[in-house]
Amino acid sequence: MKRSFAILFAFIISQFQAQQGPYYQQSAKYKMDIDVNAEKFTYEGKQTLDYKNNSPDELNVVYFHLYWNAFKPNSMMDQRVAGQGKNGDSRLQKDGISRLASIPKNQEGAQNIHWIKQNGKTLKYEIQETVMKVYLAESIKPNSSTTFTLEWDAVIPQQIRRSGRNNREGVDMTMTQWYPKIAEYDYDGWATFDYIGREFHAPFADFEVNIKINKDYIIGAGGILENPGGVNGYQEKSLLTVDKNNKVTWKWTAKNILDFAWAADKDYIVKSFDVPQGPKVFLVYQNNDKTKVWEEAQPYLTKYYQLMNARFGKYVYPTYSFIQGGDGGMEYGMCTMILGEAQDIEGLMGLMAHEGAHSWYQQMLATNEPMRPWMDEGFTSYAEGYVMNQLFPPAQELPNPFVNSINGYRNFIKRGTEEPAVWLGDHHDNGTSYTYASYVKGELYLVQLGYIMGEQNLAETLKQYYDQWVLKHPSDRDFLHIAQKVSGMDLKWFHHYWINTTKTIDYAIKDVKYDAKSTTITLVNNGQVPMPVDLSVITKDNKLVNYQIPMNMTHTWKEKDIYGEFKTMPYWPWTQKEYSITVPYSKSQLTGIGIDFSQRLADVNPNDNFFEVK
């Protein structure tokens, strides 16, 4: 009995120690030589990859992503889209029919691996759809490095989603997720989700990429162009070094980014400017009547980076490129691919603001997007809303910058198709439900935290989150730890309700009774998510008096908020259906009573939150 107990105790201690071990992250260095056949939309690639295992685990296999294998009939992406029908991503299907099913044979995506070696030894590998499993000749021990070399050729697919040839705006090549990319390895194991159309994850890496292509092309990419004088577009006068095949070589480098992406077109122009204390920004787009609005972007982008740096942490890379390419917007290391034919500057900046903000919540704070898309898309949407409200103030002032998102969430809830934000990105059954779970509920996660803890504490939480986790791979647990430390509150209950369930918030003013010198207000919780309540009364002389009713599970109450001074009342136990508060104003002294005048609370039925005193 004693021996069994000792073994059990030792096991428990070992598990605790394993989970409390020091943080680590893998690192990689890519060197790639690419030879593009622009006429046939194919290329050949050679890659050297130096890989450092900083984990405490010995690795006997490694995995690579081969994303372009998805772009063909009967791929897993095609099967998933066909199975979802009209509920699937509208960019991948038309009238419920998968667009991938009709890709011509000569335009199917392909990444054909010729061979892969480890320290010169040829390796066995298996291609499993968009994942390549590689069996190592020698294990990679903890805190040691190894070198992989490989050759491959690829067919640039028909442009369906993000990558590909001849997109709808006429861009020749959008080269994203285009090379064999080693998967991330961390405490959760290998991040090897199949590519079904959503998001990506990778280790931070350095890149040296040489792209040989027809001399008439101009390339936009995320990184530093090392030979601007030897190619077109980046200097007023260039001296091209053309080989016998009429090609020039573009030399790009980048350090400590998740991915290297580029696009090529003969009609691109390149404009650039420097943001004070910020990056050098490149605009790469086709110069025509449909892209004139890009000429207005510079002052807005300058202010954009200044606002983002001040609120969310400094952009750490030296450059950023906005490139016309892709099928809407998709972020990559030090660049984004966006559609360029905008109607006005506000529309263009809305896209640039969202994709640019991914540099914070996809690149610099690199969460695992396939597992937690709400942390990337949602936090990015919050930053977009915050900045756009200042770049383009609404004609009629709003109570807060996120009112439209809250209203959109309320309207969506009525459909009855909500899915929990905790679901894996590619495993949502409904495309619109994925959007609301990841973009909107992720954004409102921060809005609700601001309501619960106060906006000053939220701002400090976001700052500390950046300071502690920049250029790392944080999880929701890491963010929540900081939020609780800053606020002093227990917030695990909120995280559970908002992310793991589809339960909703619904408070109401149930009854108002008047006495000679006071008024008693009875509130009721008709929802399934308990929250603290900000209650306000408006007096006849237009004075706004605010009361905070804490919710007992936080155990510490909000002390301040930017939406006015308030008096804190006794807490409302989450198990209690109703709550009464007596305020020292008679009926004749009041004109109105309301829940959440700041309109941050994501109450699904706000119509019963206001009471007019008549």
Disulfide bonds with the S-S distance in Angstrom:
none
